[in-house]
Amino acid sequence: MKIPRDIHGADLVRALRALGYERVRQDGSHIRLTTQFNGVHHLTVPAHKPLKTGTLVKGVLKPLAEHHGLTVEELLARLGF
């Protein structure tokens, strides 16, 4: 699996709208998103340019994929990355 290295936090937030996530609030450089799809799920995305690979995978993609019952590869494809 090849993880994109140039994903910005704001780009990821826009892409997550496809999965039903909506921006709830922003505290400093962290954006809080929530969805009601497949049950309530909250996600915090750093608004950094670009996101560090470890933060992207462990902090965002893996919990997101687990909630939606997808692999990380399937999730990246669905988000268009």
Secondary structure as UniProt FT lines:
FT   HELIX           9..15
FT   HELIX           16..19
FT   STRAND          22..27
FT   TURN            28..29
FT   STRAND          30..35
FT   TURN            37..38
FT   STRAND          41..46
FT   HELIX           53..54
FT   HELIX           55..61
FT   HELIX           62..68
FT   HELIX           72..79
//
